[in-house]
Amino acid sequence: QVQLVETGGGLVQAGGSLRLSCAASVRTFSSYPMGWFRQAPGKEREFVAGLSWRGDITYYADSVKGRFTISRDNAKNTVYLQMNSLKPEDTAVYSCAVSSKFAGVPRLGTSYDYWGQGTQVTVSS
C-alpha cells in the first residue's frame, strides 16, 4: 500500500510562490509516473502536471505552463511542484498521485491509483 503525504500549501498573495512536496511511503515509488491534480470549490478535479518515473518527461496543463515546475527526487521518494507567479485562479486543493498501471505520463485522474489527502493552496488578489 502506497501512502502519499503532501505538504507546503498555504496562503500567498498573487505573484508569489509556493513549493509543494509529496512524500511516498515506499521505495518502489521511484518506478512510477507521478502527477499533481487540483480541485477548486464547485469545479471538477483537473490535471496540473505529470512526470515520468525517470523524471525526463513532463506534461503541464496549459493554465500553468511556464509558471509551475514538477520534479522528483527518487532517493527521497519525493515529488515536488514549484509554483511561481501564482494567480487567484490557482486556488484549490492540490493532490499528488501515483500511477502503478500506466507508463509514460498519464493525464487522466482515472489512470492514477494512489492519492494523497491534498493540501490547500489559497492565492489572494
N, C-alpha and C positions, 0 to 999 in steps of 0.2 A: 504494500500500500504506500503510495507516494503522498507525502504531505507537503504542502506549499504554504509559506508564510510571507505575506507582503508587508513591507514597512516603507516609510518615507513619505506618506501622504501628509496633507496638511492644508493650511490656508495661506495663500500667496496673492500678492497683487498682480494685476495684469502686467505682462512684460517680465515677470520674474521667472525663476527656475526651481525645479524640484527634481530629485532623483529617487525613483522608486527602486526597491530591491525585492527580489523574490528568492527566498532560500528554500531549497528542496531537501527532503529528509533522506534521500537515497543517492548513492553514488552513481547508479545507473541513469540518473538524470542527464548525465553528460552524453548519453547516446540518443537523445530525443530532441526533436524540434520544440521550441518554446514560443509562446505567444502572450501578448498583452491585449486585453479587451477592456472596454469601459461601458458603463451604463449610466446614463443620466436619468433623472426622475421623469417618468412618463414616456421614456423612449426605449427602444429595443437595444439590446447589447450589440456593440459594434467592435469589429476588429480594429486594433490600433497599430500593432507592429508584431512581426514574427521573425524568428531567427532559426536557421538550420542548426543541427547538432554540432557542427564544426564551427559555427559562427561565421561562415564565409558567404552565406546567402541571407539577405534581409528583405523584408517587404514592409511597406508602410501604407497606412491609409492616406489618401490624398490630403485630407484635412490636417495631417500632422507632418507631412513630408517637409524636410528642411528644418524642422523645429525639434523633433524628437529623435533620439538615437537609442536603439536597442543593442545590448551587448551581453556577453556571458563570460563568466569565469568558472570553467568546469572544475578547476581544482578546489573551488569554494562552493560548488554546487549552487551557484547563484546566477540569476539573470537580472539585468538592470534596465531601467528605462529612464534615460536622461531627457528631461522635458524643459526646453527653453522657450522664451518668448510666449509664455502662457497667455491664453485668452480666456475670457469668462465662459465661452462655449466649450472649453476643455473641462469644465466642472463635471465630475462624475465619480462613481466608484470604479476604481481600476483593479482588475484581477489578472493574475498570471495563470497560465495553463500549460500543461504538458500533453503532447500527443505521442502516445506509445504505439499508435496503429498506422501512422502515415509517415511517409518520407517527405523530403522537401520542406516546404514551409506552408502548412495549411492555413487558410484564411477564414474557414468556416468554424464557428464555435462548436458545431457537432463533431468536428474532427478531433477535438481535444477531450481527453477522458479524465484528467485530474485538474482540479481547480483550487486556487487559494480562496480565502474568505473575503478578500477585497480590502482596499484601503481608499479612504475618501480623499479626493483632491478638490479643493474649492478655490476658484480664482475670482477675486473681487475686481470690480471695474474702478 
